[in-house]
C-alpha cells in the first residue's frame, strides 16, 4: 500500500511499533510481518523500509534514538511516501515474527 523508500540513518536508531493495521518491515536481509502490538528495530547505518499491507487505516508509532535529530525528516518522508516498497526491495528488520 506504500511506505518510505529503502533508506538508512547514520546517527539514529529507528524503532517501529504497530498500533493499527498490518505492515511489513525490512531491516538488512530480514523481512517481518507486523500486526498490532508487534515492533521492529532498525539500528543506525542499516538500510530499512516499511509498508502498510492491510486495507483501511494503519497507525504506527516511530521513535528515533537519540531524539532531536530528525527535524528535516518529515519533509523527506513526504517526498518518498507515495513510492510503494515492494517485496523485491532489500531491507533489514528485527521483529518477533519473520514474514
C-alpha positions in Angstrom: 0.0 0.0 0.0 3.0 2.3 0.3 5.8 3.4 2.6 9.1 5.2 2.5 11.9 4.3 0.1 14.6 1.9 1.3 16.9 4.2 3.4 19.2 4.4 6.4 20.1 6.9 9.1 23.8 7.5 10.0 23.2 8.8 13.6 19.9 7.4 14.8 18.3 4.0 15.5 14.7 3.7 14.5 12.0 1.7 16.3 8.6 0.9 14.9 5.5 -0.1 17.0 2.3 -1.1 15.2 -0.9 0.3 16.7 -3.4 -0.5 13.9 -3.2 -2.4 10.6 -0.6 -4.7 9.2 2.8 -3.7 8.0 5.9 -5.3 6.5 9.2 -4.0 7.9 12.6 -4.8 6.3 15.9 -4.4 8.0 19.0 -5.7 6.2 18.1 -9.0 4.7 15.2 -9.8 7.0 11.5 -9.1 6.4 8.9 -9.2 9.1 5.2 -9.1 9.1 4.0 -6.8 11.9 0.5 -6.7 13.4 -0.9 -4.5 16.2 1.4 -4.9 19.3 4.4 -6.0 17.3 7.6 -3.9 17.0 10.7 -3.8 14.9 14.1 -2.1 15.4 16.4 -0.7 12.7 19.9 0.1 14.0 21.7 3.1 12.7 23.6 2.6 9.4 21.4 -0.4 8.5 19.1 0.0 5.5 15.4 -0.4 6.2 11.9 0.3 4.9 8.3 -0.4 5.8 5.0 -0.6 4.0 1.4 -0.9 5.1 -0.1 -4.2 3.8 -3.7 -4.2 5.1 -6.7 -2.3 3.8 -8.1 0.6 5.8 -6.3 2.8 8.3 -2.9 2.0 9.6 -1.1 3.5 12.6 2.5 3.1 13.6 4.5 4.8 16.3 8.0 5.5 15.1 10.7 6.5 17.6 14.3 7.7 17.0 17.3 7.3 19.3 18.9 9.7 20.0 15.9 12.1 19.8 16.0 15.6 18.4 17.9 14.9 15.2 15.0 14.3 12.7 13.6 17.8 12.3 14.0 17.6 8.5 12.9 14.0 8.2 9.1 14.7 7.9 9.6 16.6 4.6 11.9 13.8 3.3 9.3 11.2 4.3 6.6 13.1 2.5 8.7 13.2 -0.7 9.0 9.4 -0.7 5.8 8.4 1.0 4.0 7.7 -2.3 6.6 5.2 -3.5 5.5 1.7 -2.5 8.0 -0.6 -1.0 7.8 -4.0 -2.7 8.9 -7.4 -1.6 11.7 -7.2 -4.1 13.3 -4.4 -2.2 16.2 -5.2 0.2 15.8 -4.0 3.7 16.8 -5.2 7.2 14.3 -5.6 10.1 14.1 -7.2 13.5 10.8 -8.2 15.0 9.0 -11.0 16.8 7.9 -13.0 13.7 9.7 -13.3 10.4 7.5 -13.0 7.3 
